[in-house]
Amino acid sequence: MAGTAVLPREGRDDLVQMAERVRRVVAEAEITEAGQRIPVTVSIGGSELPDKNPTNPQDLIALADAAMYTSKESGRDRCVIA
């Protein structure tokens, strides 16, 4: 499952804080099936507009998508901001 969030007027630190908050909430969620806890984690990637100067929305999404794959490849359950 994938999702996208656009945070206008938020800086890199805000993006990192929000991504970490989402990651922690998911990891701490009590998800059970047949009485057994199922651990769930997320890999989050993001990109700050001023850093990379994408020329269109698709470029910005591609930067965040690449960061998300870096997050997965570096151990999952983490946040990577491009």
PyMOL Python script that loads the backbone (N, CA, C, O; Angstrom):
from pymol import cmd

cmd.read_pdbstr("""\
ATOM      1  N   MET A   1       0.848  -1.160   0.000  1.00  0.00           N
ATOM      2  CA  MET A   1       0.000   0.000   0.000  1.00  0.00           C
ATOM      3  C   MET A   1       0.902   1.233   0.000  1.00  0.00           C
ATOM      4  O   MET A   1       1.938   1.252   0.665  1.00  0.00           O
ATOM      5  N   ALA A   2       0.511   2.240  -0.734  1.00  0.00           N
ATOM      6  CA  ALA A   2       1.288   3.475  -0.803  1.00  0.00           C
ATOM      7  C   ALA A   2       0.357   4.659  -0.593  1.00  0.00           C
ATOM      8  O   ALA A   2      -0.839   4.587  -0.872  1.00  0.00           O
ATOM      9  N   GLY A   3       0.920   5.729  -0.105  1.00  0.00           N
ATOM     10  CA  GLY A   3       0.151   6.946   0.101  1.00  0.00           C
ATOM     11  C   GLY A   3       1.032   8.147  -0.169  1.00  0.00           C
ATOM     12  O   GLY A   3       2.259   8.049  -0.185  1.00  0.00           O
ATOM     13  N   THR A   4       0.397   9.264  -0.378  1.00  0.00           N
ATOM     14  CA  THR A   4       1.118  10.498  -0.653  1.00  0.00           C
ATOM     15  C   THR A   4       0.560  11.607   0.218  1.00  0.00           C
ATOM     16  O   THR A   4      -0.653  11.722   0.391  1.00  0.00           O
ATOM     17  N   ALA A   5       1.444  12.414   0.760  1.00  0.00           N
ATOM     18  CA  ALA A   5       1.030  13.586   1.532  1.00  0.00           C
ATOM     19  C   ALA A   5       1.798  14.788   1.011  1.00  0.00           C
ATOM     20  O   ALA A   5       3.005  14.709   0.783  1.00  0.00           O
ATOM     21  N   VAL A   6       1.110  15.884   0.826  1.00  0.00           N
ATOM     22  CA  VAL A   6       1.740  17.134   0.417  1.00  0.00           C
ATOM     23  C   VAL A   6       1.623  18.088   1.599  1.00  0.00           C
ATOM     24  O   VAL A   6       0.527  18.326   2.104  1.00  0.00           O
ATOM     25  N   LEU A   7       2.754  18.633   2.038  1.00  0.00           N
ATOM     26  CA  LEU A   7       2.775  19.497   3.203  1.00  0.00           C
ATOM     27  C   LEU A   7       3.261  20.889   2.799  1.00  0.00           C
ATOM     28  O   LEU A   7       4.439  21.208   2.954  1.00  0.00           O
ATOM     29  N   PRO A   8       2.354  21.709   2.284  1.00  0.00           N
ATOM     30  CA  PRO A   8       2.777  23.051   1.871  1.00  0.00           C
ATOM     31  C   PRO A   8       3.264  23.870   3.061  1.00  0.00           C
ATOM     32  O   PRO A   8       2.718  23.775   4.161  1.00  0.00           O
ATOM     33  N   ARG A   9       4.268  24.652   2.833  1.00  0.00           N
ATOM     34  CA  ARG A   9       4.842  25.562   3.829  1.00  0.00           C
ATOM     35  C   ARG A   9       5.520  24.837   4.991  1.00  0.00           C
ATOM     36  O   ARG A   9       5.776  25.448   6.028  1.00  0.00           O
ATOM     37  N   GLU A  10       5.811  23.562   4.838  1.00  0.00           N
ATOM     38  CA  GLU A  10       6.526  22.823   5.880  1.00  0.00           C
ATOM     39  C   GLU A  10       7.961  22.606   5.419  1.00  0.00           C
ATOM     40  O   GLU A  10       8.206  22.350   4.240  1.00  0.00           O
ATOM     41  N   GLY A  11       8.896  22.705   6.334  1.00  0.00           N
ATOM     42  CA  GLY A  11      10.305  22.514   6.015  1.00  0.00           C
ATOM     43  C   GLY A  11      10.747  21.083   6.223  1.00  0.00           C
ATOM     44  O   GLY A  11       9.960  20.224   6.621  1.00  0.00           O
ATOM     45  N   ARG A  12      12.004  20.841   5.950  1.00  0.00           N
ATOM     46  CA  ARG A  12      12.587  19.501   6.055  1.00  0.00           C
ATOM     47  C   ARG A  12      12.421  18.921   7.463  1.00  0.00           C
ATOM     48  O   ARG A  12      12.051  17.756   7.606  1.00  0.00           O
ATOM     49  N   ASP A  13      12.688  19.715   8.497  1.00  0.00           N
ATOM     50  CA  ASP A  13      12.544  19.218   9.871  1.00  0.00           C
ATOM     51  C   ASP A  13      11.109  18.796  10.158  1.00  0.00           C
ATOM     52  O   ASP A  13      10.877  17.787  10.823  1.00  0.00           O
ATOM     53  N   ASP A  14      10.148  19.563   9.658  1.00  0.00           N
ATOM     54  CA  ASP A  14       8.737  19.207   9.851  1.00  0.00           C
ATOM     55  C   ASP A  14       8.413  17.889   9.158  1.00  0.00           C
ATOM     56  O   ASP A  14       7.691  17.051   9.698  1.00  0.00           O
ATOM     57  N   LEU A  15       8.956  17.716   7.957  1.00  0.00           N
ATOM     58  CA  LEU A  15       8.728  16.480   7.209  1.00  0.00           C
ATOM     59  C   LEU A  15       9.310  15.281   7.945  1.00  0.00           C
ATOM     60  O   LEU A  15       8.662  14.239   8.048  1.00  0.00           O
ATOM     61  N   VAL A  16      10.513  15.422   8.450  1.00  0.00           N
ATOM     62  CA  VAL A  16      11.155  14.339   9.200  1.00  0.00           C
ATOM     63  C   VAL A  16      10.334  13.999  10.444  1.00  0.00           C
ATOM     64  O   VAL A  16      10.096  12.824  10.723  1.00  0.00           O
ATOM     65  N   GLN A  17       9.902  15.008  11.189  1.00  0.00           N
ATOM     66  CA  GLN A  17       9.120  14.779  12.408  1.00  0.00           C
ATOM     67  C   GLN A  17       7.801  14.072  12.093  1.00  0.00           C
ATOM     68  O   GLN A  17       7.419  13.139  12.799  1.00  0.00           O
ATOM     69  N   MET A  18       7.103  14.508  11.042  1.00  0.00           N
ATOM     70  CA  MET A  18       5.837  13.878  10.692  1.00  0.00           C
ATOM     71  C   MET A  18       6.050  12.435  10.248  1.00  0.00           C
ATOM     72  O   MET A  18       5.297  11.546  10.645  1.00  0.00           O
ATOM     73  N   ALA A  19       7.065  12.199   9.432  1.00  0.00           N
ATOM     74  CA  ALA A  19       7.338  10.846   8.955  1.00  0.00           C
ATOM     75  C   ALA A  19       7.688   9.923  10.118  1.00  0.00           C
ATOM     76  O   ALA A  19       7.208   8.791  10.175  1.00  0.00           O
ATOM     77  N   GLU A  20       8.511  10.392  11.039  1.00  0.00           N
ATOM     78  CA  GLU A  20       8.868   9.573  12.207  1.00  0.00           C
ATOM     79  C   GLU A  20       7.658   9.310  13.092  1.00  0.00           C
ATOM     80  O   GLU A  20       7.513   8.217  13.640  1.00  0.00           O
ATOM     81  N   ARG A  21       6.797  10.299  13.232  1.00  0.00           N
ATOM     82  CA  ARG A  21       5.578  10.113  14.038  1.00  0.00           C
ATOM     83  C   ARG A  21       4.691   9.028  13.413  1.00  0.00           C
ATOM     84  O   ARG A  21       4.181   8.163  14.126  1.00  0.00           O
ATOM     85  N   VAL A  22       4.504   9.068  12.095  1.00  0.00           N
ATOM     86  CA  VAL A  22       3.705   8.051  11.407  1.00  0.00           C
ATOM     87  C   VAL A  22       4.358   6.683  11.565  1.00  0.00           C
ATOM     88  O   VAL A  22       3.677   5.699  11.853  1.00  0.00           O
ATOM     89  N   ARG A  23       5.660   6.617  11.378  1.00  0.00           N
ATOM     90  CA  ARG A  23       6.377   5.345  11.499  1.00  0.00           C
ATOM     91  C   ARG A  23       6.202   4.730  12.880  1.00  0.00           C
ATOM     92  O   ARG A  23       5.948   3.531  13.003  1.00  0.00           O
ATOM     93  N   ARG A  24       6.337   5.558  13.928  1.00  0.00           N
ATOM     94  CA  ARG A  24       6.179   5.063  15.302  1.00  0.00           C
ATOM     95  C   ARG A  24       4.755   4.602  15.585  1.00  0.00           C
ATOM     96  O   ARG A  24       4.551   3.555  16.199  1.00  0.00           O
ATOM     97  N   VAL A  25       3.772   5.376  15.143  1.00  0.00           N
ATOM     98  CA  VAL A  25       2.366   5.012  15.395  1.00  0.00           C
ATOM     99  C   VAL A  25       2.043   3.665  14.754  1.00  0.00           C
ATOM    100  O   VAL A  25       1.382   2.827  15.366  1.00  0.00           O
ATOM    101  N   VAL A  26       2.506   3.459  13.531  1.00  0.00           N
ATOM    102  CA  VAL A  26       2.254   2.183  12.862  1.00  0.00           C
ATOM    103  C   VAL A  26       2.956   1.048  13.596  1.00  0.00           C
ATOM    104  O   VAL A  26       2.350   0.002  13.827  1.00  0.00           O
ATOM    105  N   ALA A  27       4.208   1.229  13.962  1.00  0.00           N
ATOM    106  CA  ALA A  27       4.974   0.181  14.640  1.00  0.00           C
ATOM    107  C   ALA A  27       4.372  -0.183  15.998  1.00  0.00           C
ATOM    108  O   ALA A  27       4.456  -1.334  16.427  1.00  0.00           O
ATOM    109  N   GLU A  28       3.765   0.796  16.674  1.00  0.00           N
ATOM    110  CA  GLU A  28       3.191   0.558  17.999  1.00  0.00           C
ATOM    111  C   GLU A  28       1.739   0.092  17.955  1.00  0.00           C
ATOM    112  O   GLU A  28       1.169  -0.238  18.995  1.00  0.00           O
ATOM    113  N   ALA A  29       1.136   0.060  16.780  1.00  0.00           N
ATOM    114  CA  ALA A  29      -0.270  -0.336  16.662  1.00  0.00           C
ATOM    115  C   ALA A  29      -0.454  -1.785  17.097  1.00  0.00           C
ATOM    116  O   ALA A  29       0.373  -2.648  16.805  1.00  0.00           O
ATOM    117  N   GLU A  30      -1.541  -2.027  17.789  1.00  0.00           N
ATOM    118  CA  GLU A  30      -1.869  -3.377  18.247  1.00  0.00           C
ATOM    119  C   GLU A  30      -2.742  -4.048  17.191  1.00  0.00           C
ATOM    120  O   GLU A  30      -3.965  -3.916  17.206  1.00  0.00           O
ATOM    121  N   ILE A  31      -2.105  -4.762  16.286  1.00  0.00           N
ATOM    122  CA  ILE A  31      -2.820  -5.474  15.234  1.00  0.00           C
ATOM    123  C   ILE A  31      -2.726  -6.955  15.553  1.00  0.00           C
ATOM    124  O   ILE A  31      -1.633  -7.511  15.659  1.00  0.00           O
ATOM    125  N   THR A  32      -3.876  -7.584  15.704  1.00  0.00           N
ATOM    126  CA  THR A  32      -3.877  -8.995  16.064  1.00  0.00           C
ATOM    127  C   THR A  32      -4.749  -9.799  15.101  1.00  0.00           C
ATOM    128  O   THR A  32      -5.710  -9.292  14.522  1.00  0.00           O
ATOM    129  N   GLU A  33      -4.385 -11.044  14.955  1.00  0.00           N
ATOM    130  CA  GLU A  33      -5.150 -12.004  14.164  1.00  0.00           C
ATOM    131  C   GLU A  33      -5.096 -13.322  14.910  1.00  0.00           C
ATOM    132  O   GLU A  33      -4.018 -13.828  15.221  1.00  0.00           O
ATOM    133  N   ALA A  34      -6.249 -13.866  15.190  1.00  0.00           N
ATOM    134  CA  ALA A  34      -6.346 -15.134  15.924  1.00  0.00           C
ATOM    135  C   ALA A  34      -5.552 -15.076  17.227  1.00  0.00           C
ATOM    136  O   ALA A  34      -4.895 -16.045  17.608  1.00  0.00           O
ATOM    137  N   GLY A  35      -5.621 -13.932  17.902  1.00  0.00           N
ATOM    138  CA  GLY A  35      -4.982 -13.778  19.192  1.00  0.00           C
ATOM    139  C   GLY A  35      -3.484 -13.522  19.154  1.00  0.00           C
ATOM    140  O   GLY A  35      -2.858 -13.421  20.209  1.00  0.00           O
ATOM    141  N   GLN A  36      -2.898 -13.415  17.985  1.00  0.00           N
ATOM    142  CA  GLN A  36      -1.470 -13.172  17.887  1.00  0.00           C
ATOM    143  C   GLN A  36      -1.210 -11.790  17.296  1.00  0.00           C
ATOM    144  O   GLN A  36      -1.847 -11.369  16.330  1.00  0.00           O
ATOM    145  N   ARG A  37      -0.244 -11.095  17.918  1.00  0.00           N
ATOM    146  CA  ARG A  37       0.126  -9.760  17.436  1.00  0.00           C
ATOM    147  C   ARG A  37       0.874  -9.880  16.124  1.00  0.00           C
ATOM    148  O   ARG A  37       1.778 -10.704  15.983  1.00  0.00           O
ATOM    149  N   ILE A  38       0.490  -9.049  15.163  1.00  0.00           N
ATOM    150  CA  ILE A  38       1.151  -9.015  13.866  1.00  0.00           C
ATOM    151  C   ILE A  38       1.962  -7.723  13.795  1.00  0.00           C
ATOM    152  O   ILE A  38       1.388  -6.634  13.784  1.00  0.00           O
ATOM    153  N   PRO A  39       3.289  -7.832  13.746  1.00  0.00           N
ATOM    154  CA  PRO A  39       4.101  -6.611  13.658  1.00  0.00           C
ATOM    155  C   PRO A  39       3.965  -5.982  12.265  1.00  0.00           C
ATOM    156  O   PRO A  39       4.037  -6.668  11.246  1.00  0.00           O
ATOM    157  N   VAL A  40       3.771  -4.682  12.251  1.00  0.00           N
ATOM    158  CA  VAL A  40       3.640  -3.939  10.998  1.00  0.00           C
ATOM    159  C   VAL A  40       4.603  -2.763  11.043  1.00  0.00           C
ATOM    160  O   VAL A  40       4.690  -2.064  12.052  1.00  0.00           O
ATOM    161  N   THR A  41       5.323  -2.547   9.957  1.00  0.00           N
ATOM    162  CA  THR A  41       6.231  -1.411   9.860  1.00  0.00           C
ATOM    163  C   THR A  41       5.984  -0.690   8.541  1.00  0.00           C
ATOM    164  O   THR A  41       5.323  -1.217   7.647  1.00  0.00           O
ATOM    165  N   VAL A  42       6.522   0.514   8.433  1.00  0.00           N
ATOM    166  CA  VAL A  42       6.424   1.272   7.188  1.00  0.00           C
ATOM    167  C   VAL A  42       7.797   1.817   6.817  1.00  0.00           C
ATOM    168  O   VAL A  42       8.633   2.102   7.675  1.00  0.00           O
ATOM    169  N   SER A  43       7.998   1.949   5.530  1.00  0.00           N
ATOM    170  CA  SER A  43       9.171   2.636   4.992  1.00  0.00           C
ATOM    171  C   SER A  43       8.647   3.916   4.358  1.00  0.00           C
ATOM    172  O   SER A  43       7.740   3.880   3.526  1.00  0.00           O
ATOM    173  N   ILE A  44       9.217   5.035   4.752  1.00  0.00           N
ATOM    174  CA  ILE A  44       8.722   6.327   4.287  1.00  0.00           C
ATOM    175  C   ILE A  44       9.829   7.066   3.554  1.00  0.00           C
ATOM    176  O   ILE A  44      10.964   7.141   4.026  1.00  0.00           O
ATOM    177  N   GLY A  45       9.483   7.610   2.396  1.00  0.00           N
ATOM    178  CA  GLY A  45      10.412   8.432   1.631  1.00  0.00           C
ATOM    179  C   GLY A  45       9.781   9.785   1.383  1.00  0.00           C
ATOM    180  O   GLY A  45       8.567   9.889   1.210  1.00  0.00           O
ATOM    181  N   GLY A  46      10.597  10.815   1.365  1.00  0.00           N
ATOM    182  CA  GLY A  46      10.077  12.154   1.125  1.00  0.00           C
ATOM    183  C   GLY A  46      11.087  13.013   0.404  1.00  0.00           C
ATOM    184  O   GLY A  46      12.262  12.661   0.290  1.00  0.00           O
ATOM    185  N   SER A  47      10.620  14.129  -0.074  1.00  0.00           N
ATOM    186  CA  SER A  47      11.491  15.084  -0.748  1.00  0.00           C
ATOM    187  C   SER A  47      11.006  16.480  -0.442  1.00  0.00           C
ATOM    188  O   SER A  47       9.805  16.751  -0.435  1.00  0.00           O
ATOM    189  N   GLU A  48      11.950  17.360  -0.191  1.00  0.00           N
ATOM    190  CA  GLU A  48      11.616  18.754   0.062  1.00  0.00           C
ATOM    191  C   GLU A  48      11.765  19.523  -1.244  1.00  0.00           C
ATOM    192  O   GLU A  48      12.790  19.417  -1.917  1.00  0.00           O
ATOM    193  N   LEU A  49      10.768  20.278  -1.596  1.00  0.00           N
ATOM    194  CA  LEU A  49      10.739  20.990  -2.869  1.00  0.00           C
ATOM    195  C   LEU A  49      11.953  21.877  -3.108  1.00  0.00           C
ATOM    196  O   LEU A  49      12.549  21.779  -4.180  1.00  0.00           O
ATOM    197  N   PRO A  50      12.358  22.739  -2.176  1.00  0.00           N
ATOM    198  CA  PRO A  50      13.490  23.624  -2.463  1.00  0.00           C
ATOM    199  C   PRO A  50      14.815  22.907  -2.698  1.00  0.00           C
ATOM    200  O   PRO A  50      15.680  23.427  -3.403  1.00  0.00           O
ATOM    201  N   ASP A  51      14.985  21.728  -2.121  1.00  0.00           N
ATOM    202  CA  ASP A  51      16.264  21.024  -2.254  1.00  0.00           C
ATOM    203  C   ASP A  51      16.546  20.536  -3.663  1.00  0.00           C
ATOM    204  O   ASP A  51      17.685  20.627  -4.121  1.00  0.00           O
ATOM    205  N   LYS A  52      15.562  20.028  -4.352  1.00  0.00           N
ATOM    206  CA  LYS A  52      15.788  19.348  -5.624  1.00  0.00           C
ATOM    207  C   LYS A  52      15.247  20.114  -6.828  1.00  0.00           C
ATOM    208  O   LYS A  52      15.570  19.770  -7.965  1.00  0.00           O
ATOM    209  N   ASN A  53      14.438  21.136  -6.605  1.00  0.00           N
ATOM    210  CA  ASN A  53      13.872  21.955  -7.677  1.00  0.00           C
ATOM    211  C   ASN A  53      13.222  21.156  -8.806  1.00  0.00           C
ATOM    212  O   ASN A  53      13.575  21.354  -9.969  1.00  0.00           O
ATOM    213  N   PRO A  54      12.291  20.268  -8.499  1.00  0.00           N
ATOM    214  CA  PRO A  54      11.608  19.542  -9.574  1.00  0.00           C
ATOM    215  C   PRO A  54      10.794  20.521 -10.422  1.00  0.00           C
ATOM    216  O   PRO A  54      10.317  21.542  -9.926  1.00  0.00           O
ATOM    217  N   THR A  55      10.645  20.198 -11.686  1.00  0.00           N
ATOM    218  CA  THR A  55       9.944  21.101 -12.590  1.00  0.00           C
ATOM    219  C   THR A  55       8.455  20.811 -12.688  1.00  0.00           C
ATOM    220  O   THR A  55       7.706  21.606 -13.254  1.00  0.00           O
ATOM    221  N   ASN A  56       8.014  19.672 -12.140  1.00  0.00           N
ATOM    222  CA  ASN A  56       6.593  19.335 -12.179  1.00  0.00           C
ATOM    223  C   ASN A  56       6.274  18.367 -11.039  1.00  0.00           C
ATOM    224  O   ASN A  56       7.185  17.811 -10.425  1.00  0.00           O
ATOM    225  N   PRO A  57       4.991  18.166 -10.756  1.00  0.00           N
ATOM    226  CA  PRO A  57       4.626  17.282  -9.635  1.00  0.00           C
ATOM    227  C   PRO A  57       5.153  15.855  -9.796  1.00  0.00           C
ATOM    228  O   PRO A  57       5.510  15.218  -8.805  1.00  0.00           O
ATOM    229  N   GLN A  58       5.206  15.356 -11.004  1.00  0.00           N
ATOM    230  CA  GLN A  58       5.690  13.993 -11.220  1.00  0.00           C
ATOM    231  C   GLN A  58       7.156  13.852 -10.801  1.00  0.00           C
ATOM    232  O   GLN A  58       7.556  12.819 -10.265  1.00  0.00           O
ATOM    233  N   ASP A  59       7.958  14.901 -11.048  1.00  0.00           N
ATOM    234  CA  ASP A  59       9.369  14.858 -10.624  1.00  0.00           C
ATOM    235  C   ASP A  59       9.489  14.824  -9.105  1.00  0.00           C
ATOM    236  O   ASP A  59      10.332  14.108  -8.565  1.00  0.00           O
ATOM    237  N   LEU A  60       8.656  15.591  -8.416  1.00  0.00           N
ATOM    238  CA  LEU A  60       8.676  15.596  -6.951  1.00  0.00           C
ATOM    239  C   LEU A  60       8.281  14.229  -6.410  1.00  0.00           C
ATOM    240  O   LEU A  60       8.898  13.728  -5.470  1.00  0.00           O
ATOM    241  N   ILE A  61       7.250  13.622  -7.004  1.00  0.00           N
ATOM    242  CA  ILE A  61       6.817  12.288  -6.573  1.00  0.00           C
ATOM    243  C   ILE A  61       7.909  11.267  -6.851  1.00  0.00           C
ATOM    244  O   ILE A  61       8.130  10.365  -6.043  1.00  0.00           O
ATOM    245  N   ALA A  62       8.593  11.394  -7.984  1.00  0.00           N
ATOM    246  CA  ALA A  62       9.680  10.463  -8.305  1.00  0.00           C
ATOM    247  C   ALA A  62      10.819  10.562  -7.293  1.00  0.00           C
ATOM    248  O   ALA A  62      11.405   9.547  -6.919  1.00  0.00           O
ATOM    249  N   LEU A  63      11.134  11.774  -6.849  1.00  0.00           N
ATOM    250  CA  LEU A  63      12.180  11.943  -5.832  1.00  0.00           C
ATOM    251  C   LEU A  63      11.776  11.274  -4.518  1.00  0.00           C
ATOM    252  O   LEU A  63      12.582  10.578  -3.900  1.00  0.00           O
ATOM    253  N   ALA A  64      10.532  11.484  -4.094  1.00  0.00           N
ATOM    254  CA  ALA A  64      10.055  10.871  -2.852  1.00  0.00           C
ATOM    255  C   ALA A  64       9.991   9.352  -2.995  1.00  0.00           C
ATOM    256  O   ALA A  64      10.313   8.628  -2.052  1.00  0.00           O
ATOM    257  N   ASP A  65       9.582   8.867  -4.157  1.00  0.00           N
ATOM    258  CA  ASP A  65       9.504   7.430  -4.407  1.00  0.00           C
ATOM    259  C   ASP A  65      10.897   6.795  -4.331  1.00  0.00           C
ATOM    260  O   ASP A  65      11.066   5.728  -3.741  1.00  0.00           O
ATOM    261  N   ALA A  66      11.881   7.449  -4.925  1.00  0.00           N
ATOM    262  CA  ALA A  66      13.252   6.942  -4.859  1.00  0.00           C
ATOM    263  C   ALA A  66      13.747   6.909  -3.408  1.00  0.00           C
ATOM    264  O   ALA A  66      14.439   5.972  -3.012  1.00  0.00           O
ATOM    265  N   ALA A  67      13.398   7.916  -2.628  1.00  0.00           N
ATOM    266  CA  ALA A  67      13.778   7.943  -1.210  1.00  0.00           C
ATOM    267  C   ALA A  67      13.113   6.802  -0.451  1.00  0.00           C
ATOM    268  O   ALA A  67      13.726   6.203   0.432  1.00  0.00           O
ATOM    269  N   MET A  68      11.856   6.497  -0.791  1.00  0.00           N
ATOM    270  CA  MET A  68      11.150   5.404  -0.134  1.00  0.00           C
ATOM    271  C   MET A  68      11.836   4.070  -0.433  1.00  0.00           C
ATOM    272  O   MET A  68      11.985   3.238   0.461  1.00  0.00           O
ATOM    273  N   TYR A  69      12.251   3.862  -1.680  1.00  0.00           N
ATOM    274  CA  TYR A  69      12.949   2.623  -2.009  1.00  0.00           C
ATOM    275  C   TYR A  69      14.298   2.547  -1.312  1.00  0.00           C
ATOM    276  O   TYR A  69      14.724   1.460  -0.920  1.00  0.00           O
ATOM    277  N   THR A  70      14.975   3.668  -1.149  1.00  0.00           N
ATOM    278  CA  THR A  70      16.218   3.699  -0.374  1.00  0.00           C
ATOM    279  C   THR A  70      15.943   3.291   1.065  1.00  0.00           C
ATOM    280  O   THR A  70      16.729   2.564   1.672  1.00  0.00           O
ATOM    281  N   SER A  71      14.819   3.762   1.608  1.00  0.00           N
ATOM    282  CA  SER A  71      14.427   3.403   2.964  1.00  0.00           C
ATOM    283  C   SER A  71      14.219   1.894   3.080  1.00  0.00           C
ATOM    284  O   SER A  71      14.698   1.275   4.030  1.00  0.00           O
ATOM    285  N   LYS A  72      13.512   1.304   2.128  1.00  0.00           N
ATOM    286  CA  LYS A  72      13.277  -0.143   2.148  1.00  0.00           C
ATOM    287  C   LYS A  72      14.584  -0.922   2.015  1.00  0.00           C
ATOM    288  O   LYS A  72      14.808  -1.900   2.729  1.00  0.00           O
ATOM    289  N   GLU A  73      15.436  -0.484   1.105  1.00  0.00           N
ATOM    290  CA  GLU A  73      16.679  -1.203   0.840  1.00  0.00           C
ATOM    291  C   GLU A  73      17.685  -1.089   1.989  1.00  0.00           C
ATOM    292  O   GLU A  73      18.584  -1.920   2.115  1.00  0.00           O
ATOM    293  N   SER A  74      17.531  -0.060   2.822  1.00  0.00           N
ATOM    294  CA  SER A  74      18.489   0.122   3.925  1.00  0.00           C
ATOM    295  C   SER A  74      17.991  -0.466   5.236  1.00  0.00           C
ATOM    296  O   SER A  74      18.534  -0.155   6.296  1.00  0.00           O
ATOM    297  N   GLY A  75      16.984  -1.297   5.183  1.00  0.00           N
ATOM    298  CA  GLY A  75      16.564  -2.021   6.368  1.00  0.00           C
ATOM    299  C   GLY A  75      15.100  -1.906   6.726  1.00  0.00           C
ATOM    300  O   GLY A  75      14.665  -2.525   7.698  1.00  0.00           O
ATOM    301  N   ARG A  76      14.337  -1.156   5.997  1.00  0.00           N
ATOM    302  CA  ARG A  76      12.905  -0.972   6.251  1.00  0.00           C
ATOM    303  C   ARG A  76      12.645  -0.330   7.606  1.00  0.00           C
ATOM    304  O   ARG A  76      13.570  -0.114   8.388  1.00  0.00           O
ATOM    305  N   ASP A  77      11.393  -0.031   7.875  1.00  0.00           N
ATOM    306  CA  ASP A  77      10.962   0.620   9.120  1.00  0.00           C
ATOM    307  C   ASP A  77      11.817   1.844   9.419  1.00  0.00           C
ATOM    308  O   ASP A  77      12.335   2.002  10.525  1.00  0.00           O
ATOM    309  N   ARG A  78      11.955   2.699   8.423  1.00  0.00           N
ATOM    310  CA  ARG A  78      12.730   3.917   8.581  1.00  0.00           C
ATOM    311  C   ARG A  78      12.232   4.980   7.606  1.00  0.00           C
ATOM    312  O   ARG A  78      11.418   4.705   6.724  1.00  0.00           O
ATOM    313  N   CYS A  79      12.735   6.191   7.782  1.00  0.00           N
ATOM    314  CA  CYS A  79      12.367   7.320   6.943  1.00  0.00           C
ATOM    315  C   CYS A  79      13.621   7.843   6.250  1.00  0.00           C
ATOM    316  O   CYS A  79      14.675   7.991   6.869  1.00  0.00           O
ATOM    317  N   VAL A  80      13.485   8.119   4.955  1.00  0.00           N
ATOM    318  CA  VAL A  80      14.582   8.710   4.181  1.00  0.00           C
ATOM    319  C   VAL A  80      14.011   9.922   3.460  1.00  0.00           C
ATOM    320  O   VAL A  80      13.005   9.820   2.758  1.00  0.00           O
ATOM    321  N   ILE A  81      14.654  11.058   3.635  1.00  0.00           N
ATOM    322  CA  ILE A  81      14.233  12.274   2.974  1.00  0.00           C
ATOM    323  C   ILE A  81      15.289  12.659   1.953  1.00  0.00           C
ATOM    324  O   ILE A  81      16.457  12.839   2.296  1.00  0.00           O
ATOM    325  N   ALA A  82      14.875  12.784   0.694  1.00  0.00           N
ATOM    326  CA  ALA A  82      15.812  13.118  -0.400  1.00  0.00           C
ATOM    327  C   ALA A  82      16.125  14.589  -0.373  1.00  0.00           C
ATOM    328  O   ALA A  82      16.892  15.073  -1.206  1.00  0.00           O
TER     329      ALA A  82
END
""", "prot")
cmd.dss("prot")
cmd.show_as("cartoon", "prot")
cmd.util.cbc("prot")
cmd.orient("prot")
